[in-house]
Amino acid sequence: MVVALMLMTGVLAVAGAMSTSVIGSKNSRDIVHLTSGIRQKMEELKSSDYDSIANGSDYLDVDGVPQSSSTDAGFSRTWTVTADSPSTGMTEITVSATVVLTYGQTQPITFTARTYRAP
């Protein structure tokens, strides 16, 4: 009886550790996709014609493929363009991405990157 109780405790501990491991792996994958999506949008905006850069937002699925709505999206991405910031003649570009809550997350994972560009 004691052995069975000890075995059951061990099995439950392993199951809990595996659950935590799966959640951690999923969150790590999300962070990789999130930062990749930010980097891709940042490069796109930096290489665009200076006068055509504007604020915007979009959605991506978990593989980084653009989506038309948040229904199938794994991530939402927004970018803001601020003229004459931090100084006259400079433009500040900020890109943020947030992962959709899944797998036991209690708060969204959000990353933001910022760069500056001159004409």
MODELLER restraints for C-alpha pairs under 7 A, 6 or more apart:
rsr = mdl.restraints
at = mdl.atoms
rsr.add(forms.Gaussian(group=physical.xy_distance, feature=features.Distance(at['CA:23:A'], at['CA:103:A']), mean=5.95, stdev=0.5))
rsr.add(forms.Gaussian(group=physical.xy_distance, feature=features.Distance(at['CA:30:A'], at['CA:99:A']), mean=6.89, stdev=0.5))
rsr.add(forms.Gaussian(group=physical.xy_distance, feature=features.Distance(at['CA:33:A'], at['CA:64:A']), mean=6.75, stdev=0.5))
rsr.add(forms.Gaussian(group=physical.xy_distance, feature=features.Distance(at['CA:34:A'], at['CA:97:A']), mean=6.18, stdev=0.5))
rsr.add(forms.Gaussian(group=physical.xy_distance, feature=features.Distance(at['CA:37:A'], at['CA:64:A']), mean=6.48, stdev=0.5))
rsr.add(forms.Gaussian(group=physical.xy_distance, feature=features.Distance(at['CA:38:A'], at['CA:95:A']), mean=6.16, stdev=0.5))
rsr.add(forms.Gaussian(group=physical.xy_distance, feature=features.Distance(at['CA:38:A'], at['CA:96:A']), mean=6.68, stdev=0.5))
rsr.add(forms.Gaussian(group=physical.xy_distance, feature=features.Distance(at['CA:38:A'], at['CA:97:A']), mean=6.48, stdev=0.5))
rsr.add(forms.Gaussian(group=physical.xy_distance, feature=features.Distance(at['CA:42:A'], at['CA:95:A']), mean=6.71, stdev=0.5))
rsr.add(forms.Gaussian(group=physical.xy_distance, feature=features.Distance(at['CA:45:A'], at['CA:53:A']), mean=6.53, stdev=0.5))
rsr.add(forms.Gaussian(group=physical.xy_distance, feature=features.Distance(at['CA:50:A'], at['CA:119:A']), mean=5.93, stdev=0.5))
rsr.add(forms.Gaussian(group=physical.xy_distance, feature=features.Distance(at['CA:54:A'], at['CA:81:A']), mean=5.85, stdev=0.5))
rsr.add(forms.Gaussian(group=physical.xy_distance, feature=features.Distance(at['CA:55:A'], at['CA:79:A']), mean=5.51, stdev=0.5))
rsr.add(forms.Gaussian(group=physical.xy_distance, feature=features.Distance(at['CA:55:A'], at['CA:80:A']), mean=4.48, stdev=0.5))
rsr.add(forms.Gaussian(group=physical.xy_distance, feature=features.Distance(at['CA:55:A'], at['CA:81:A']), mean=5.50, stdev=0.5))
rsr.add(forms.Gaussian(group=physical.xy_distance, feature=features.Distance(at['CA:56:A'], at['CA:78:A']), mean=5.79, stdev=0.5))
rsr.add(forms.Gaussian(group=physical.xy_distance, feature=features.Distance(at['CA:56:A'], at['CA:79:A']), mean=5.43, stdev=0.5))
rsr.add(forms.Gaussian(group=physical.xy_distance, feature=features.Distance(at['CA:56:A'], at['CA:80:A']), mean=6.71, stdev=0.5))
rsr.add(forms.Gaussian(group=physical.xy_distance, feature=features.Distance(at['CA:57:A'], at['CA:77:A']), mean=5.44, stdev=0.5))
rsr.add(forms.Gaussian(group=physical.xy_distance, feature=features.Distance(at['CA:57:A'], at['CA:78:A']), mean=4.10, stdev=0.5))
rsr.add(forms.Gaussian(group=physical.xy_distance, feature=features.Distance(at['CA:57:A'], at['CA:79:A']), mean=6.16, stdev=0.5))
rsr.add(forms.Gaussian(group=physical.xy_distance, feature=features.Distance(at['CA:58:A'], at['CA:76:A']), mean=6.01, stdev=0.5))
rsr.add(forms.Gaussian(group=physical.xy_distance, feature=features.Distance(at['CA:58:A'], at['CA:77:A']), mean=5.36, stdev=0.5))
rsr.add(forms.Gaussian(group=physical.xy_distance, feature=features.Distance(at['CA:58:A'], at['CA:78:A']), mean=6.56, stdev=0.5))
rsr.add(forms.Gaussian(group=physical.xy_distance, feature=features.Distance(at['CA:59:A'], at['CA:66:A']), mean=5.74, stdev=0.5))
rsr.add(forms.Gaussian(group=physical.xy_distance, feature=features.Distance(at['CA:59:A'], at['CA:67:A']), mean=5.19, stdev=0.5))
rsr.add(forms.Gaussian(group=physical.xy_distance, feature=features.Distance(at['CA:59:A'], at['CA:68:A']), mean=6.75, stdev=0.5))
rsr.add(forms.Gaussian(group=physical.xy_distance, feature=features.Distance(at['CA:59:A'], at['CA:69:A']), mean=6.41, stdev=0.5))
rsr.add(forms.Gaussian(group=physical.xy_distance, feature=features.Distance(at['CA:59:A'], at['CA:70:A']), mean=6.15, stdev=0.5))
rsr.add(forms.Gaussian(group=physical.xy_distance, feature=features.Distance(at['CA:59:A'], at['CA:73:A']), mean=5.68, stdev=0.5))
rsr.add(forms.Gaussian(group=physical.xy_distance, feature=features.Distance(at['CA:59:A'], at['CA:75:A']), mean=5.73, stdev=0.5))
rsr.add(forms.Gaussian(group=physical.xy_distance, feature=features.Distance(at['CA:59:A'], at['CA:76:A']), mean=4.51, stdev=0.5))
rsr.add(forms.Gaussian(group=physical.xy_distance, feature=features.Distance(at['CA:59:A'], at['CA:77:A']), mean=5.99, stdev=0.5))
rsr.add(forms.Gaussian(group=physical.xy_distance, feature=features.Distance(at['CA:60:A'], at['CA:66:A']), mean=4.37, stdev=0.5))
rsr.add(forms.Gaussian(group=physical.xy_distance, feature=features.Distance(at['CA:60:A'], at['CA:67:A']), mean=5.27, stdev=0.5))
rsr.add(forms.Gaussian(group=physical.xy_distance, feature=features.Distance(at['CA:60:A'], at['CA:73:A']), mean=5.19, stdev=0.5))
rsr.add(forms.Gaussian(group=physical.xy_distance, feature=features.Distance(at['CA:60:A'], at['CA:74:A']), mean=5.97, stdev=0.5))
rsr.add(forms.Gaussian(group=physical.xy_distance, feature=features.Distance(at['CA:60:A'], at['CA:75:A']), mean=5.19, stdev=0.5))
rsr.add(forms.Gaussian(group=physical.xy_distance, feature=features.Distance(at['CA:60:A'], at['CA:76:A']), mean=6.36, stdev=0.5))
rsr.add(forms.Gaussian(group=physical.xy_distance, feature=features.Distance(at['CA:61:A'], at['CA:67:A']), mean=6.41, stdev=0.5))
rsr.add(forms.Gaussian(group=physical.xy_distance, feature=features.Distance(at['CA:61:A'], at['CA:72:A']), mean=6.32, stdev=0.5))
rsr.add(forms.Gaussian(group=physical.xy_distance, feature=features.Distance(at['CA:61:A'], at['CA:73:A']), mean=4.33, stdev=0.5))
rsr.add(forms.Gaussian(group=physical.xy_distance, feature=features.Distance(at['CA:61:A'], at['CA:74:A']), mean=4.56, stdev=0.5))
rsr.add(forms.Gaussian(group=physical.xy_distance, feature=features.Distance(at['CA:61:A'], at['CA:75:A']), mean=6.29, stdev=0.5))
rsr.add(forms.Gaussian(group=physical.xy_distance, feature=features.Distance(at['CA:62:A'], at['CA:73:A']), mean=6.97, stdev=0.5))
rsr.add(forms.Gaussian(group=physical.xy_distance, feature=features.Distance(at['CA:62:A'], at['CA:74:A']), mean=4.84, stdev=0.5))
rsr.add(forms.Gaussian(group=physical.xy_distance, feature=features.Distance(at['CA:67:A'], at['CA:73:A']), mean=6.23, stdev=0.5))
rsr.add(forms.Gaussian(group=physical.xy_distance, feature=features.Distance(at['CA:74:A'], at['CA:99:A']), mean=5.91, stdev=0.5))
rsr.add(forms.Gaussian(group=physical.xy_distance, feature=features.Distance(at['CA:74:A'], at['CA:100:A']), mean=5.35, stdev=0.5))
rsr.add(forms.Gaussian(group=physical.xy_distance, feature=features.Distance(at['CA:75:A'], at['CA:97:A']), mean=6.58, stdev=0.5))
rsr.add(forms.Gaussian(group=physical.xy_distance, feature=features.Distance(at['CA:75:A'], at['CA:98:A']), mean=5.51, stdev=0.5))
rsr.add(forms.Gaussian(group=physical.xy_distance, feature=features.Distance(at['CA:75:A'], at['CA:99:A']), mean=4.45, stdev=0.5))
rsr.add(forms.Gaussian(group=physical.xy_distance, feature=features.Distance(at['CA:75:A'], at['CA:100:A']), mean=5.68, stdev=0.5))
rsr.add(forms.Gaussian(group=physical.xy_distance, feature=features.Distance(at['CA:76:A'], at['CA:97:A']), mean=5.58, stdev=0.5))
rsr.add(forms.Gaussian(group=physical.xy_distance, feature=features.Distance(at['CA:76:A'], at['CA:98:A']), mean=5.38, stdev=0.5))
rsr.add(forms.Gaussian(group=physical.xy_distance, feature=features.Distance(at['CA:76:A'], at['CA:99:A']), mean=6.61, stdev=0.5))
rsr.add(forms.Gaussian(group=physical.xy_distance, feature=features.Distance(at['CA:77:A'], at['CA:96:A']), mean=5.67, stdev=0.5))
rsr.add(forms.Gaussian(group=physical.xy_distance, feature=features.Distance(at['CA:77:A'], at['CA:97:A']), mean=4.25, stdev=0.5))
rsr.add(forms.Gaussian(group=physical.xy_distance, feature=features.Distance(at['CA:77:A'], at['CA:98:A']), mean=6.50, stdev=0.5))
rsr.add(forms.Gaussian(group=physical.xy_distance, feature=features.Distance(at['CA:78:A'], at['CA:95:A']), mean=5.78, stdev=0.5))
rsr.add(forms.Gaussian(group=physical.xy_distance, feature=features.Distance(at['CA:78:A'], at['CA:96:A']), mean=5.36, stdev=0.5))
rsr.add(forms.Gaussian(group=physical.xy_distance, feature=features.Distance(at['CA:78:A'], at['CA:97:A']), mean=6.43, stdev=0.5))
rsr.add(forms.Gaussian(group=physical.xy_distance, feature=features.Distance(at['CA:79:A'], at['CA:94:A']), mean=5.44, stdev=0.5))
rsr.add(forms.Gaussian(group=physical.xy_distance, feature=features.Distance(at['CA:79:A'], at['CA:95:A']), mean=4.29, stdev=0.5))
rsr.add(forms.Gaussian(group=physical.xy_distance, feature=features.Distance(at['CA:79:A'], at['CA:96:A']), mean=6.28, stdev=0.5))
rsr.add(forms.Gaussian(group=physical.xy_distance, feature=features.Distance(at['CA:80:A'], at['CA:93:A']), mean=5.83, stdev=0.5))
rsr.add(forms.Gaussian(group=physical.xy_distance, feature=features.Distance(at['CA:80:A'], at['CA:94:A']), mean=5.30, stdev=0.5))
rsr.add(forms.Gaussian(group=physical.xy_distance, feature=features.Distance(at['CA:80:A'], at['CA:95:A']), mean=6.66, stdev=0.5))
rsr.add(forms.Gaussian(group=physical.xy_distance, feature=features.Distance(at['CA:81:A'], at['CA:91:A']), mean=6.74, stdev=0.5))
rsr.add(forms.Gaussian(group=physical.xy_distance, feature=features.Distance(at['CA:81:A'], at['CA:92:A']), mean=5.74, stdev=0.5))
rsr.add(forms.Gaussian(group=physical.xy_distance, feature=features.Distance(at['CA:81:A'], at['CA:93:A']), mean=4.73, stdev=0.5))
rsr.add(forms.Gaussian(group=physical.xy_distance, feature=features.Distance(at['CA:81:A'], at['CA:94:A']), mean=6.63, stdev=0.5))
rsr.add(forms.Gaussian(group=physical.xy_distance, feature=features.Distance(at['CA:82:A'], at['CA:91:A']), mean=5.56, stdev=0.5))
rsr.add(forms.Gaussian(group=physical.xy_distance, feature=features.Distance(at['CA:82:A'], at['CA:92:A']), mean=5.06, stdev=0.5))
rsr.add(forms.Gaussian(group=physical.xy_distance, feature=features.Distance(at['CA:82:A'], at['CA:93:A']), mean=6.56, stdev=0.5))
rsr.add(forms.Gaussian(group=physical.xy_distance, feature=features.Distance(at['CA:83:A'], at['CA:90:A']), mean=6.42, stdev=0.5))
rsr.add(forms.Gaussian(group=physical.xy_distance, feature=features.Distance(at['CA:83:A'], at['CA:91:A']), mean=4.49, stdev=0.5))
rsr.add(forms.Gaussian(group=physical.xy_distance, feature=features.Distance(at['CA:83:A'], at['CA:92:A']), mean=6.50, stdev=0.5))
rsr.add(forms.Gaussian(group=physical.xy_distance, feature=features.Distance(at['CA:84:A'], at['CA:90:A']), mean=4.94, stdev=0.5))
rsr.add(forms.Gaussian(group=physical.xy_distance, feature=features.Distance(at['CA:84:A'], at['CA:91:A']), mean=5.47, stdev=0.5))
rsr.add(forms.Gaussian(group=physical.xy_distance, feature=features.Distance(at['CA:85:A'], at['CA:91:A']), mean=5.37, stdev=0.5))
rsr.add(forms.Gaussian(group=physical.xy_distance, feature=features.Distance(at['CA:85:A'], at['CA:92:A']), mean=5.53, stdev=0.5))
rsr.add(forms.Gaussian(group=physical.xy_distance, feature=features.Distance(at['CA:86:A'], at['CA:92:A']), mean=6.92, stdev=0.5))
rsr.add(forms.Gaussian(group=physical.xy_distance, feature=features.Distance(at['CA:89:A'], at['CA:118:A']), mean=6.21, stdev=0.5))
rsr.add(forms.Gaussian(group=physical.xy_distance, feature=features.Distance(at['CA:90:A'], at['CA:116:A']), mean=6.59, stdev=0.5))
rsr.add(forms.Gaussian(group=physical.xy_distance, feature=features.Distance(at['CA:90:A'], at['CA:117:A']), mean=5.72, stdev=0.5))
rsr.add(forms.Gaussian(group=physical.xy_distance, feature=features.Distance(at['CA:90:A'], at['CA:118:A']), mean=4.79, stdev=0.5))
rsr.add(forms.Gaussian(group=physical.xy_distance, feature=features.Distance(at['CA:91:A'], at['CA:116:A']), mean=5.50, stdev=0.5))
rsr.add(forms.Gaussian(group=physical.xy_distance, feature=features.Distance(at['CA:91:A'], at['CA:117:A']), mean=5.09, stdev=0.5))
rsr.add(forms.Gaussian(group=physical.xy_distance, feature=features.Distance(at['CA:91:A'], at['CA:118:A']), mean=6.09, stdev=0.5))
rsr.add(forms.Gaussian(group=physical.xy_distance, feature=features.Distance(at['CA:92:A'], at['CA:115:A']), mean=5.97, stdev=0.5))
rsr.add(forms.Gaussian(group=physical.xy_distance, feature=features.Distance(at['CA:92:A'], at['CA:116:A']), mean=4.55, stdev=0.5))
rsr.add(forms.Gaussian(group=physical.xy_distance, feature=features.Distance(at['CA:92:A'], at['CA:117:A']), mean=6.49, stdev=0.5))
rsr.add(forms.Gaussian(group=physical.xy_distance, feature=features.Distance(at['CA:93:A'], at['CA:114:A']), mean=5.64, stdev=0.5))
rsr.add(forms.Gaussian(group=physical.xy_distance, feature=features.Distance(at['CA:93:A'], at['CA:115:A']), mean=5.33, stdev=0.5))
rsr.add(forms.Gaussian(group=physical.xy_distance, feature=features.Distance(at['CA:93:A'], at['CA:116:A']), mean=5.94, stdev=0.5))
rsr.add(forms.Gaussian(group=physical.xy_distance, feature=features.Distance(at['CA:94:A'], at['CA:112:A']), mean=6.96, stdev=0.5))
rsr.add(forms.Gaussian(group=physical.xy_distance, feature=features.Distance(at['CA:94:A'], at['CA:113:A']), mean=5.75, stdev=0.5))
rsr.add(forms.Gaussian(group=physical.xy_distance, feature=features.Distance(at['CA:94:A'], at['CA:114:A']), mean=4.38, stdev=0.5))
rsr.add(forms.Gaussian(group=physical.xy_distance, feature=features.Distance(at['CA:94:A'], at['CA:115:A']), mean=6.59, stdev=0.5))
rsr.add(forms.Gaussian(group=physical.xy_distance, feature=features.Distance(at['CA:95:A'], at['CA:112:A']), mean=5.60, stdev=0.5))
rsr.add(forms.Gaussian(group=physical.xy_distance, feature=features.Distance(at['CA:95:A'], at['CA:113:A']), mean=5.37, stdev=0.5))
rsr.add(forms.Gaussian(group=physical.xy_distance, feature=features.Distance(at['CA:95:A'], at['CA:114:A']), mean=6.39, stdev=0.5))
rsr.add(forms.Gaussian(group=physical.xy_distance, feature=features.Distance(at['CA:96:A'], at['CA:110:A']), mean=6.91, stdev=0.5))
rsr.add(forms.Gaussian(group=physical.xy_distance, feature=features.Distance(at['CA:96:A'], at['CA:111:A']), mean=5.61, stdev=0.5))
rsr.add(forms.Gaussian(group=physical.xy_distance, feature=features.Distance(at['CA:96:A'], at['CA:112:A']), mean=4.18, stdev=0.5))
rsr.add(forms.Gaussian(group=physical.xy_distance, feature=features.Distance(at['CA:96:A'], at['CA:113:A']), mean=6.46, stdev=0.5))
rsr.add(forms.Gaussian(group=physical.xy_distance, feature=features.Distance(at['CA:97:A'], at['CA:110:A']), mean=5.57, stdev=0.5))
rsr.add(forms.Gaussian(group=physical.xy_distance, feature=features.Distance(at['CA:97:A'], at['CA:111:A']), mean=5.57, stdev=0.5))
rsr.add(forms.Gaussian(group=physical.xy_distance, feature=features.Distance(at['CA:97:A'], at['CA:112:A']), mean=6.55, stdev=0.5))
rsr.add(forms.Gaussian(group=physical.xy_distance, feature=features.Distance(at['CA:98:A'], at['CA:108:A']), mean=6.44, stdev=0.5))
rsr.add(forms.Gaussian(group=physical.xy_distance, feature=features.Distance(at['CA:98:A'], at['CA:109:A']), mean=5.58, stdev=0.5))
rsr.add(forms.Gaussian(group=physical.xy_distance, feature=features.Distance(at['CA:98:A'], at['CA:110:A']), mean=4.27, stdev=0.5))
rsr.add(forms.Gaussian(group=physical.xy_distance, feature=features.Distance(at['CA:98:A'], at['CA:111:A']), mean=6.67, stdev=0.5))
rsr.add(forms.Gaussian(group=physical.xy_distance, feature=features.Distance(at['CA:99:A'], at['CA:108:A']), mean=5.99, stdev=0.5))
rsr.add(forms.Gaussian(group=physical.xy_distance, feature=features.Distance(at['CA:99:A'], at['CA:109:A']), mean=5.50, stdev=0.5))
rsr.add(forms.Gaussian(group=physical.xy_distance, feature=features.Distance(at['CA:99:A'], at['CA:110:A']), mean=6.61, stdev=0.5))
rsr.add(forms.Gaussian(group=physical.xy_distance, feature=features.Distance(at['CA:100:A'], at['CA:108:A']), mean=6.56, stdev=0.5))
rsr.add(forms.Gaussian(group=physical.xy_distance, feature=features.Distance(at['CA:101:A'], at['CA:108:A']), mean=5.70, stdev=0.5))
